[in-house]
């Protein structure tokens, strides 16, 4: 019996020590939790509403940052697209002007060559008429008047053709000016598009602004909860 009592005593003592240690740890954890909760409640002054408030504030901050990142990406993607399309518009406008100028000048050259040929034909016809009249071997005032009339008619015809050439040159210049004006209008339109896109990118919402906005909203909520 003494042996049994001697062996049993340590076992009882060990169990008691383990239970005491567990109880102490539980009490310490409970005290820590109570202290932490009390500290948070004391720091915010919201009591039981402190934890939901912090969770809501964190969620709002994350949502605001994510939304701002998405907005910035959309704006920057649009800006890059507008920039590329505007540069393409400028290149196309310049190419169109060059093509139009070549076509206008080619047409002018063709028409002017026709006018020059007409002048030459008129001169030849005048000379042929004069030659035929002189070959008649007639003389006198009548013949002189006829020769003068042929010269006048030939000169008038040539003058009229020269005026047509001048009009053709003026029209060619107007057509070229029109082609350049269309190029300039497209260029200015592209430039305005680039400027607006650049301004939009410069005014894109910033992450810092999103954080400040979220903090401001949380501060307002906090003030409302404190006043309640």
C-alpha positions in Angstrom: 0.0 0.0 0.0 2.8 2.4 0.8 4.4 1.6 -2.6 1.1 2.2 -4.3 0.7 5.4 -2.5 4.2 6.3 -3.3 3.7 5.8 -7.0 0.3 7.4 -7.1 1.4 10.6 -5.6 3.7 11.8 -8.4 1.0 11.0 -11.0 -1.6 13.2 -9.3 0.9 15.9 -8.8 1.8 15.9 -12.6 -1.8 16.1 -13.6 -2.4 19.0 -11.3 0.6 20.9 -12.6 -0.5 20.4 -16.3 -4.0 21.6 -15.5 -2.7 24.6 -13.7 -0.4 25.5 -16.7 -3.3 25.2 -19.2 -5.5 27.3 -17.0 -2.8 29.9 -16.7 -2.3 30.0 -20.5 -6.0 30.3 -21.1 -6.3 33.0 -18.7 -3.4 34.8 -20.3 -4.9 34.5 -23.8 -8.2 35.7 -22.6 -6.6 38.6 -20.9 -4.6 39.5 -24.0 -7.7 39.3 -26.2 -9.6 41.4 -23.8 -6.7 43.9 -23.6 -6.4 44.0 -27.4 -10.1 44.6 -27.9 -10.2 47.1 -25.2 -7.2 48.9 -26.7 -8.8 49.0 -30.2 -12.1 50.2 -28.7 -10.3 52.7 -26.6 -8.2 53.9 -29.6 -11.2 54.4 -32.0 -13.7 55.1 -29.3 -16.3 53.1 -31.3 -16.7 50.1 -29.0 -18.1 47.1 -30.8 -18.4 49.1 -34.0 -14.6 49.4 -34.3 -14.0 46.1 -36.1 -16.8 46.5 -38.7 -15.6 50.0 -39.3 -12.0 48.9 -39.9 -13.1 46.1 -42.2 -15.4 48.5 -44.2 -12.6 51.1 -44.4 -10.1 48.5 -45.8 -12.7 47.2 -48.3 -13.5 50.7 -49.5 -9.8 51.5 -49.9 -9.1 48.4 -51.9 -12.1 49.0 -54.1 -11.1 52.6 -54.7 -7.6 51.6 -55.7 -8.7 48.9 -58.0 -11.3 51.1 -59.7 -8.7 53.9 -60.1 -6.2 51.4 -61.7 -8.9 50.3 -64.2 -9.9 53.9 -65.0 -6.3 54.8 -65.7 -5.7 51.8 -67.9 -8.9 52.6 -69.9 -7.8 56.3 -70.3 -4.3 55.4 -71.3 -5.4 52.8 -73.8 -7.8 55.3 -75.4 -5.0 57.9 -75.5 -2.6 55.5 -77.2 -5.3 54.5 -79.7 -6.2 58.1 -80.5 -2.5 59.0 -80.9 -1.9 56.2 -83.4 -5.0 57.0 -85.4 -4.2 60.7 -85.4 -0.7 60.1 -86.7 -2.2 57.8 -89.4 -4.6 60.6 -90.3 -1.7 63.0 -90.7 0.2 60.6 -92.9 -2.9 59.9 -95.0 -3.6 63.6 -95.4 -0.1 64.3 -96.5 -0.2 61.4 -99.0 -3.6 62.5 -100.3 -2.3 66.1 -100.8 0.8 64.8 -102.7 -1.4 62.6 -104.9 -3.8 65.4 -105.6 -1.0 67.8 -106.5 0.5 65.3 -108.9 -2.8 64.7 -110.6 -3.6 68.4 -110.8 -0.1 69.3 -112.3 -0.3 66.4 -114.7 -3.7 67.5 -116.0 -2.5 71.1 -116.2 0.5 70.1 -118.2 -1.6 68.1 -120.6 -4.1 70.9 -121.1 -1.3 73.5 -121.5 0.4 71.3 -124.1 -2.9 71.3 -126.0 -3.1 75.1 -125.8 0.5 75.4 -127.0 -0.4 73.1 -129.9 -3.4 75.2 -130.7 -1.3 78.4 -130.7 1.2 76.8 -133.1 -1.7 75.6 -135.4 -3.2 79.1 -135.4 0.1 80.7 -136.4 0.7 78.1 -139.1 -2.8 78.7 -140.5 -2.2 82.5 -140.4 1.1 82.1 -142.3 -0.6 79.8 -144.8 -3.3 82.3 -145.5 -0.8 85.1 -145.9 1.3 82.8 -148.2 -1.7 82.0 -150.3 -2.6 85.7 -150.6 0.9 86.7 -151.5 1.1 83.9 -154.1 -1.8 85.4 -155.9 0.7 88.1 -157.0 -1.9 90.8 -156.4 -1.0 94.0 -154.8 -2.5 97.2 -153.7 -4.4 98.6 -150.7 -6.9 95.8 -150.7 -4.2 93.1 -150.4 -2.5 95.0 -147.7 -5.7 95.3 -145.7 -6.3 91.6 -146.2 -2.9 90.8 -144.9 -3.3 93.1 -141.9 -6.7 91.4 -141.2 -5.1 88.0 -141.2 -2.4 89.2 -138.8 -5.0 90.7 -136.5 -7.2 87.6 -136.5 -4.2 85.4 -135.8 -3.0 87.7 -133.0 -6.5 87.8 -131.5 -6.8 84.0 -131.6 -3.4 83.6 -130.0 -4.2 86.2 -127.3 -7.4 84.3 -126.5 -5.5 81.0 -126.2 -2.9 82.7 -124.0 -5.7 83.9 -121.7 -7.0 80.4 -121.5 -3.5 79.3 -120.5 -3.4 81.9 -117.8 -6.9 80.8 -116.5 -5.7 77.2 -116.5 -2.6 78.2 -114.4 -4.8 80.1 -112.0 -7.2 77.2 -111.7 -4.3 74.8 -111.2 -3.0 77.0 -108.3 -6.5 77.1 -106.7 -6.8 73.3 -107.0 -3.4 73.0 -105.3 -4.3 75.4 -102.6 -7.5 73.5 -102.0 -5.6 70.2 -101.7 -3.3 71.9 -99.2 -6.2 73.3 -97.2 -7.8 69.9 -96.9 -4.5 68.5 -95.7 -4.2 71.3 -93.2 -7.7 70.7 -91.9 -7.1 67.1 -91.4 -3.8 67.9 -89.7 -5.4 70.3 -87.3 -8.2 67.8 -86.5 -5.6 65.2 -85.7 -3.6 67.7 -83.6 -6.8 68.6 -81.7 -7.5 64.9 -81.0 -4.0 64.4 -79.7 -4.3 67.4 -77.5 -7.6 66.3 -76.0 -6.3 62.8 -75.5 -3.1 64.1 -73.8 -5.2 66.3 -71.5 -7.4 63.4 -70.6 -4.3 61.3 -69.7 -2.8 64.1 -67.7 -6.1 64.5 -65.8 -6.5 60.7 -65.1 -7.3 59.9 -61.5 -4.2 59.2 -59.4 -3.7 56.4 -56.9 -2.8 59.0 -54.3 -6.1 60.8 -55.0 -8.0 57.6 -54.6 -6.4 56.9 -51.3 -7.1 60.4 -50.1 -10.8 60.1 -51.2 -11.2 56.7 -49.4 -9.6 58.1 -46.3 -11.9 61.1 -46.4 -14.9 58.9 -46.7 -13.8 56.7 -43.8 -13.2 59.8 -41.7 -16.7 60.9 -42.4 -18.1 57.5 -41.5 -15.9 57.5 -38.3 -17.3 60.9 -37.3 -20.8 59.7 -37.8 -20.2 56.6 -35.7 -18.6 58.7 -33.0 -21.5 61.1 -32.9 -24.1 58.2 -32.7 
